[in-house]
Amino acid sequence: MIERIRKILVEHGRLNKDAATLAEDGDLYQAGMTSHASVNVMLALEGEFEIEFPDHMLKRSVFESIGAMRDAIAELTKGS
């Protein structure tokens, strides 16, 4: 899952650092991701993992790190 998230970050995150070298708990906003880019990342994650982020997950903390996104996706895909 982590590699799929990293691939999406490379394609949509507009980071000024290499997504492959970022720590799982590294702040993606400090790495250059904007709020606009985070929306593109969210949409790409929804398509890649066949999920939909509910309103209560549409906040900065869910998309601020690779680990946070992994945890959110795991929560949304459990039981599927």
N, C-alpha and C positions, 0 to 999 in steps of 0.2 A: 504494500500500500504506500509506503514512504516513497519509493521510487516513482510511482505514478503521480504522487503529489508534487514531487520535485520536477517532473517533466512538465506538469501544468504550470508550475511557477516559472520555469524557463520560457514557456510559450506565452504566458499571460500576465506574469507578475511585474514585468518592467523593473526588475531588481538591478541595482548597480553592483551586485556581488553575484558570484556563481552559486546558483541554488544547490549544486552538488556539494559545495563545501560548507554550507550553513549547518550549524548545529540544529537538532530537532527543536530545541527550546529558544533558538535565536529569534530576535524580534525582526519580523519581515518588514515592518514599517521603517525601522532604522536602516534596513538594507535597501531602502528605496521604494518600497511598494506604496502606492497612493491609494486613497479610498476608491478612486475610479478603477484602478487595476484590481483591487480586492473584489469588486463586483464581477469583473471578468473572470477572476480566479474562481469565485463562487459558482458562476454559471458553468465553467468548464468542469469543476468538481461534480456538480449535479449531473452533467452529461456522462462523465467518465464512470461514476459510481452508481448511476441510475437512482439518485436520491433527490429529495427536495428539502432544502433547509427551511424549517418552520420559522415563523416570525421571531420567536424567543431566542433563536440562534443567530439572528442577523445583527451581530454586534462585533465590534473590533476584536474583542478577546478571542473569539472563535477563529479568527483568521490571522492572528498576530504571529503565529509560529506554525511550523510544520507539525509539531506534536499536538498542538491544539486542534488543528484541522483533522489529524488522524483520529483523535479522540472523538470529535464530533461525528465524523464519518462512521466510526465503529459503533457509536450509539445509535445512529440512524439505520445501520445495516444489520444490527443484531436481530436474529430471528428471521432474516430473509434468506 
